[in-house]
Every structure is written in C-alpha cells, then in structure tokens.
Amino acid sequence: MATSPEPISENPVDFRAPPPSPVASGRLSSIANDEVLTEFLEHSLQVPDLILPDKFFPKQISIENNPPTIDFAALNSDGCDASLCKVVESIARNGCFQLVNHGISSELVGSVQAAATGIFSVSLEKRAEVTRSPEKPYGFEEVHAEEADNVLSEEFVWCRDQGLKLAMDGIAPIGYSNFSEKLETLMTNIEKVCEKILLSLLINSQEKIIHGESKNDEMVQRKEVGTVCCLYKHSQNVLQDEWDRSLRYDVIKMLIRGTDYSHALCFHICDGSSEFHVYSKKGWVSFIPVQNALIVTTGDQIQAWSGSQYKHVIGRPIFRGEEECISMAFLYSPPSFITNFQSSKENTISLGQQVIVAILLTLFYQFSVYLSSHF
C-alpha cells in the first residue's frame, strides 16, 4: 500500500535565491552597444596633460654679469694671458663666452641665411627622403604628430657627407648647390677660429687640462662626420604661452637626449636674438648677446679632456621678433693633430727629470768604479 507524503510544515524555512542577473532589454542592438563602449573608452583612456613639477625642470641660475666678451685678435696675439684667463674662468663657471672681432664676414653669414630659406621651403613629402636617422646623421629633423604643437622651430643638419649632397640634389637641385658652397666657405672660416681657440686652451690652460685623465680615443671613435652645422628656422609672432610650453619641452628633450654629435666647441650665430640660454643639468642661465658676436659653448670633448673641469652645456638662442629668423650652430670636432698634441705633452720628459736621471747615472757609475777598485 502506497504511503502518502508527509505533510508540509506550517512554517517552512525561508530560502532566498540570489537576484536574477540583469538581462539586456533588447532595445539596443549590439552595434549600438559597441558604440557606447567605444565612446566610454575614448574618454576614459586619454592620457592626462601632465605638467612636470619645478624640481624636474632645471632652475634658472642668476648671473651678475653677462659672459665676457673676448676680442679674438687679442686672444690670438702674444700677450693674451688676460683674455685667456677670462675665457677659462667663464667656461668653468657658465660654459660659454662671447667672441668679437673674429673675422667672420657678416655678408657671408647673411648670404648663407638667405640661401637657407630655400632649404626650409622643401615640402614635407620631399623632406621624408632626407630625414635624420642613426644611419644618416644629417638632413631634416623628424617631427611626430604629437610633438607638432610644442615645436616652434625647424632644424636641418648639414655636413660634408657625400650622401647628403646626392640626396639634396635629388629634391632641391637648383638652390642646394649654391647654398652648400657658401656654407662650406663659412664652415671653413669657423673651423680656423675654433682651432686657434682650442689650441690656446690646450697650451696655456691649467695643468689639469693637459695632464689630466682624458677620453680622447673614445671621442675620436664617436666622431663620424666631423664638424656639422645645425640650421634652425624660428617661427614668428609666437604667443607667450606657446613660448613657455615649447621652451620647457625643448629643454627637457635636450637634457634627456643630450647632443647627437660629439664636439669640443659649438659656435652659435644668432644675430637678432632677444636672449641666449645656456643649459646644463645643474640649471640654466640667460643673457642678452652682444650684437655681431659669436656665442661659444663647450662640448663633451672639452669636458673629457679637462677631467670635468669644464662642463658640457647646450646653447639655445631665443627669438621673439615679428619675422622668421634663421640661426646656425657649428659643432666643431678637432682633427687628429689635437690628439697628437696632447699625447706628445703627456709623453715628453721635462728638463728637470732629465737632470735627475743624469745625476743618478753619474752616482751609479762612481759607485761601480769604487766597488771595482776595492774588491
């Protein structure tokens, strides 16, 4: 006989199930849902516009006086001790000085700057064929889309590389030859001035710069294209906010990247600039350059030769005028005879050392004669 089920309790235990999962209403299609999700991600994943704290940006160092103005004719004369002392003191403190009466023709400089305007008029499509790269240390600097708002100047690097000549003849066959010939003449004149200044430093500077630890071999190996010229086309009518943003961007980029070309001295031609800034990792200084003066800054090779007595700095002219301007920076890397000069200095035995050796040899000879006569 079948048993009947037990009666259900009058007060059953209250088991509550979890709430049901939300179910799409079906009113929006999958395409619409994807659009909503895409819009949300675009707004949520944007990188914020960060402003670096001041401690990450080099502080400005106040200077009582502008870097000294050195007369090249006086520096190149016999009694140049006073001028040379000013140079040594200035580059040890600020890494730069101003040079006048240098003999560089202002007409030649003007003709090179005028010819350079045609170089910067090359279209962006053609510039892509002559863009700088690790394999090609010359040509136009590549500007990425995200950097365009922060860049207020264009850059072109010229050197004596045959590859640059062939590439530029292909995209600017008419004006480049004239520009290159004039710039070659100007660079040769600049190198002559650089050579005399550097030799004066090596001969007359403190003992440390000649007999100190040196990394000449490393620097010579890094030199690939010799002296190079960096030409800059500066924008006009730039607002103050744009200047500040661009300046901070350029300084941080320069300090991180350093310089792409090993050099001893850099000669800046920047007539018409409102200010000139000199940057190092410790800070930066600003001054108003003397008209028609060349601004000379020290490079990484000078720092190595001097045992870090002189620091590598980066110079930058500031233009705030209503017209587009072109400035030039010549990064001078000396020929091998400078290295040979230092090596000969380090290997030369002084007169005093020769006298001491002669005395010791004489005493040794007399002692030998004494021993042979008594034994």
Order of alpha helices (4+ residues) and beta strands (2+ residues): alpha-beta-alpha-alpha-beta-alpha-alpha-beta-beta-alpha-alpha-alpha-alpha-beta-alpha-beta-beta-beta-beta-alpha-beta-beta-alpha-alpha
